[in-house]
Amino acid sequence: MPVLDYHAAFSMREIVETDMGGTEDAWVHQFNEPANVRHLRGGESVMQARLASRNQVIVTIRNSERARQITSEWQVRLRSRSGVVKDYEVKEDPRPTEADGFLEFLAEG
């Protein structure tokens, strides 16, 4: 069972109305979930991502109805136990893990 030692806040892009009566795209918070984060290292594509200053991670969360709503168009803000916060783009829809009751997905910061 993965250790869920990160705090994950999931957001979806929506069109919201501004104070001036117009509209704009904004990230709208959907829900929070405890998560496990595994940083990817090695491999040619990961090395190229590092050169472009991108950080790829695998995020694991509990399987739930709301977690299955996450798509590759969402973002996740991850906060570690030490308080470090970083935003990541979800790169793929969550998929079931080998451990029952969990979903995982690739994210890039």
C-alpha positions as CSV (number, residue, x, y, z in Angstrom):
1,M,0.0,0.0,0.0
2,P,1.5,3.4,-1.0
3,V,2.2,6.0,1.7
4,L,-0.1,8.9,1.1
5,D,2.2,11.6,2.6
6,Y,1.4,14.5,0.1
7,H,-1.6,16.8,0.1
8,A,-3.1,17.0,-3.5
9,A,-5.5,19.8,-4.5
10,F,-7.2,19.2,-7.8
11,S,-8.4,22.0,-10.1
12,M,-10.3,22.0,-13.4
13,R,-10.1,24.9,-16.0
14,E,-13.4,26.7,-16.3
15,I,-14.7,29.9,-17.8
16,V,-15.6,32.2,-15.0
17,E,-17.3,35.6,-15.0
18,T,-15.1,38.6,-14.0
19,D,-16.1,41.6,-11.9
20,M,-16.3,43.7,-15.1
21,G,-18.9,41.4,-16.7
22,G,-16.5,39.6,-19.0
23,T,-15.3,36.0,-18.8
24,E,-11.8,34.4,-18.4
25,D,-10.3,31.0,-18.0
26,A,-9.5,30.1,-14.5
27,W,-8.4,27.1,-12.4
28,V,-11.4,26.2,-10.2
29,H,-10.6,24.0,-7.1
30,Q,-12.6,20.7,-7.2
31,F,-11.4,18.6,-4.2
32,N,-8.4,17.6,-2.0
33,E,-7.0,14.1,-1.6
34,P,-4.0,12.5,0.1
35,A,-1.5,11.3,-2.4
36,N,1.8,9.5,-2.9
37,V,4.3,11.1,-5.3
38,R,7.1,9.2,-7.1
39,H,9.6,11.3,-8.9
40,L,10.8,9.9,-12.3
41,R,14.5,9.7,-12.9
42,G,16.5,8.4,-15.8
43,G,15.3,7.4,-19.3
44,E,15.8,9.5,-22.4
45,S,12.4,11.3,-22.3
46,V,12.8,12.1,-18.6
47,M,16.3,13.5,-19.3
48,Q,15.0,15.7,-22.1
49,A,12.3,16.9,-19.8
50,R,14.9,17.9,-17.3
51,L,16.8,19.9,-19.9
52,A,13.5,21.8,-20.5
53,S,13.1,22.3,-16.8
54,R,10.1,20.0,-16.4
55,N,9.6,17.6,-13.5
56,Q,7.6,14.4,-14.1
57,V,6.0,12.5,-11.3
58,I,3.6,9.6,-10.8
59,V,0.8,10.6,-8.5
60,T,-1.1,7.8,-6.6
61,I,-4.5,8.5,-4.9
62,R,-7.3,6.4,-3.5
63,N,-9.8,5.2,-6.1
64,S,-13.1,7.0,-5.6
65,E,-16.0,8.4,-7.7
66,R,-14.5,11.9,-7.6
67,A,-11.0,10.7,-8.4
68,R,-12.3,9.0,-11.5
69,Q,-13.5,12.4,-12.7
70,I,-9.9,13.6,-13.1
71,T,-8.8,14.0,-16.8
72,S,-5.6,15.1,-18.6
73,E,-7.1,18.7,-18.7
74,W,-6.8,19.1,-14.9
75,Q,-4.0,20.3,-12.7
76,V,-2.9,19.2,-9.3
77,R,-1.1,21.3,-6.6
78,L,1.1,19.0,-4.5
79,R,2.2,20.0,-1.0
80,S,4.8,17.8,0.7
81,R,5.1,17.1,4.5
82,S,7.9,19.7,4.5
83,G,5.5,22.4,3.1
84,V,7.0,22.6,-0.4
85,V,4.2,23.4,-2.9
86,K,4.3,22.9,-6.7
87,D,1.7,22.9,-9.5
88,Y,1.6,20.0,-12.0
89,E,-0.4,19.5,-15.2
90,V,-2.1,16.1,-15.3
91,K,-0.8,14.4,-18.4
92,E,-3.1,11.3,-18.5
93,D,-6.4,10.1,-17.1
94,P,-5.9,8.1,-13.9
95,R,-5.6,4.3,-14.3
96,P,-6.0,1.5,-11.6
97,T,-2.8,0.4,-9.9
98,E,-1.8,-3.2,-9.0
99,A,-2.7,-2.3,-5.4
100,D,-6.5,-2.5,-5.1
101,G,-8.3,0.7,-4.4
102,F,-5.8,3.1,-5.9
103,L,-5.4,5.1,-9.1
104,E,-2.2,6.6,-10.6
105,F,-1.4,9.1,-13.3
106,L,1.5,11.0,-14.8
107,A,1.9,14.7,-14.0
108,E,4.4,17.3,-15.2
109,G,5.5,20.4,-13.4
